[in-house]
Amino acid sequence: MTKRQTRLLFFALGFVMLGVTAFIALTALEDNLVYFKTPTDIAESPTLPAGKIRIGGLVAEDSLTKAGLESRFVVTDLQSRIDVSFEGVLPDLFREGQGVVAEGQFVSAGIFVADTVLAKHDENYMPREVADALRETGVWQGKNTAGDQE
């Protein structure tokens, strides 16, 4: 085998190993990928999203009901609504009329079962996706979202 062929073989093996490594990394990331949807995105979709997703919006006024550790509430972007069921302790800052992001999946046509609920942490914060969705509808004009700089 000549020097040129040896060098070509090493480069080829290097590219194959790089491809295998990239494939493994992307496959591992795919399992942890969670998409964000607003209630309007879901309402406009012909089918319910499969698998784990995040929904975000505002907790609708007078929608929170609790029975032990089970909570039910409605997430809205002021155009569409999603009924959410959550088993566990809600965050201390969870309130009606405030921003929320819930992570979970749809188990039936109308109920989203959340396994994680994230509430805003101060009066100026709202998750970027929720703020952008509410700005698009013209409902929210706030500043100081997670990524905004002043």
N, C-alpha and C positions, 0 to 999 in steps of 0.2 A: 504494500500500500504506500502510495506516495504521500509527501507532506501535504499536498493540496487536498487529496482525498481524505486524509485524517482530519484536517481542519474543517472540511465540509461536513464530515460525519459528526464532529463535535458541535458545530453550529446547528445541524439538523436535530440532534438529540436535545440541545438546549431549547430550541423552539418547541419541540414536542413536550418537554417537561414544563415549559412556561404555559403552554396551552392546557395541559392537564391541571396545573395549579390554578389557573384562571377558572377553569370549569368547576373545580371543587369549591373554590371560593364563591362563585356565583350561585351554585346550587345551595350552599349553606346559607347565603344571604336571602335567597328566595323564600325559605321557610320562615324567616323572621320579618318579611316585608308586610306592612300593614298599610292599606290605602285609607285616605281621609275622604269622607263624603259629607255633603250637607244634606239636610232633609229634602231640599228641592232636587238635588242630583239624584237621589234615590227615587223620588216621586216621578221624575221624568224618564227614568230607566225602565225599559219594558220588563226586566226581570230583577228580582232582588239579588244583591251581591252575595256570592257564595264565599264561605270562609270568613276569617277574621277581618274586620274593618274598624275604622274609627269614624264616629259621627260627631258632629259638633254644631253648636248653636247656642241658643238661650234656653234656660229652663222656663217653660211656660208658666205664667201666673196661675195659681190655684190648681196646679196639676199634681203636686206632690202628695202621695199617700204612703204611709208606713204601717207595716204589720210585723212587729218584731224586727228582725234584721232584713226583711224584704221591703224594698222601696220600689215604688212605681212613680214615674214622672214622664213628662212630655218634653222632647227637645224640638225646638222650632227655629227656623230662620225667618220667621214672620211671613212666610209664603206657604210652607208645608210643615207637617208635624210628624214626629215619630214617637210612638209609645215605647218607653224603655223600662225594663225590669232589671233590678240589681239586688243581689243578695250579699249583704255585708254592711260595713259601717261606711256611711258617706263621709267625704272630707268635711272638716269643720267649716270651711268657707263655702260649702254648697248652699245655695239659696235660689229661690224662685226669682226669675228676672235677671239672673247672672249668667255669664258664659260658662259653658261646660263642654268637655270632650269625654265621650264614653267609648270604650273599646270592647268589642264583643262580636256577636254574630246574630243574624236573624234565625229564629227557630220556627217561626210561622209567618204567615203573610203580614201580620200587623204588629208583631212584638219583636223588639230588639233586646236580647239578653246581654247585658254588659257584665264583664268580669273585672273591669277597671273603670273608675270614674275619676276624672281630674277636674278640679274646680280652679277658678282663677285665684291668684295668691295676693293680689292687692287691687285697689280700686282703679288702677291705670292699666292693668294687664288683661289682654285677651289673646288666646292663641292666634297666630298669624292667619291660619286657614279660616278660622271663624270670623275674624275681623274682615278679611278680604271678601268672604261670602256676604257678610252683612253690608259692607260698603257697596258691593255690586247691586244689591237690592235698593240701595239708597236709604236704608234704615239707620245705619250707624255711621257717625262721622267722627268717632273718637280718634285720639292719637295715643302715642306711647304704647303700641303693641309690642310684642316680644322682640321684634327686630328693628323697630323704628328708632332712629337717633334724633336727638334734639340738640 
